[in-house]
Amino acid sequence: MEELERLIIDDPERGLFRVHRSAFTSPEIFRLERERIFDRCWLYLGHESEVQHPGDFVRRWVGGRPLFMIRDDEGEPRVFYNTCPHRGALICRRDVGNSKVLQCFYHAWTFNTRGRLIGLPEEGRYSPGFDREARSLRSPRYASYRGFVFVTFNPQAPSLEEYLAGAREILDIVADQAEQGMKVLRGTHRYHVRANWKLLVENAIDISHFSATHETYVEYLKMLEQARSRRRHRTPVRPDRVLVLGNGHAVHERTSVGGRPVADWHPLQGEEVQDEIEQVKARVIARVGEERGRRICELGRNFIFFPNMNIADTRAVNLRIWNPLRPDYVEVIQFQLVPREEGGLRLQRRLEAYLSFFGPGGLANPDDIEALESCQAGFMAGGVEYNDISLGYGMAEGLTELAIRVFWRQWHALIRGLERPERWNDATAS
């Protein structure tokens, strides 16, 4: 326990926050994360729009476990463990598709979209004690909020809404951008990073690295502004700030670099869609009110759902899920959320904004991957015990690493077998 205590130095009096580098490299800590975090917390799985029609399915690895989500013949999304109750083979063997029934390729046991065993070869040779219901597909505990689907493997976990806490407001803000609801576009960007998963979490809400790491992207925006002879002039609704949302969730909300897809003109959109953008913004404000509407339309946000999901609601609405595979290796799958009603040139420009920053050939995401892998390699050098995450200690506005500290405080509590940290903020009780 003493070794786990020293993983984090959190000193409000001196304004210091440090993380021991073994948190990123130790196989024992990785094992504890599986047991005390990913087996106990609610985890993000997917979005209901990914299974739009009866029989639509997607499969995912979540918290180290194979699962799949399918819309049943009554139109309800369901989640199942991706394993045959017979001998264990994967039932769902494609990442996405549609099927009226699910048949195991090993022995041809067959299940309907509600998970019930409906067929097996040589059924007459089973004894009267064979119970079809007991051999049907099994589900983890799952629930949905505003179309976002979560699972937990912990029977004692609180309700999803209780676990989301203040994060519900952020999911509401994302969902309320659309008049007809949000949807995930077809197509998945899947990649692997030779680094610890927590470095990815840090990076997702680390605003201080932007101008240095993504210098090429910043110069690209400046070039577009000059070429299109127009610059954005916008008064921020409020200063940049971090909101502590409970249970390790946090959001950094700010005037968005590069603009918002439902806000004022910015260089990645051009003049052609400006009138349509203004109309969308006016409808959002009319629907949800002036203050909330301007918050939705004019501010960007980087949101962390503890422990496995990030929404970057900035140039586009980018959603990422991570699945840690080893202490130094993580799988990432990335999606684009858009309003169902959006189409034409405005959707095209949104996707261009997404690809130019987050895409596999973009000007920013490859920078981040290089940075994270460089950090992981640097840990092998030795000589330095702790990383420093003290920027803006005690500050919730402006340039601060408070959001990262919120994540680490929750992580440190759970890894020690506690329910919650003494505090999530820098100086006040949680």
Secondary structure, 3 states (H helix, E strand, C coil): CHHHHCCEEEECCCCEEEEEHHHHCCHHHHHHHHHHHHCCCCEEEEEHHHHCCCCEEEEEEECCEEEEEEECCCCCEEEEECCCCCCCCCCCCCCEEECCEEECCCCCCEEECCCCEEECCCHHHCCCCCCCHHHCCCCCEEEEECCEEEEECCCCCCCHHHHHCCHHHHHHHHHCCCCCCEEECCCCEEEEECCCHHHHHHHHCCHHHHHHHCHHHHHHHHHHHHHCCCCCCCCCCCCCEEEEEECCEEEEEEECCCCCCCCCCCCCCCHHHHHHHHHHHHHHHHHHCHHHHHHHHHEEEEEEECCCEEEEECCCEEEEEEEEEECCEEEEEEEEEEECCCCHHHHHHHHHHHHHHCCCCCCCHHHHHHHHHHHHHHHCCCCCCEEECCCCCCCCECCCCHHHHHHHHHHHHHHCCCCCCCCCCCCCCC
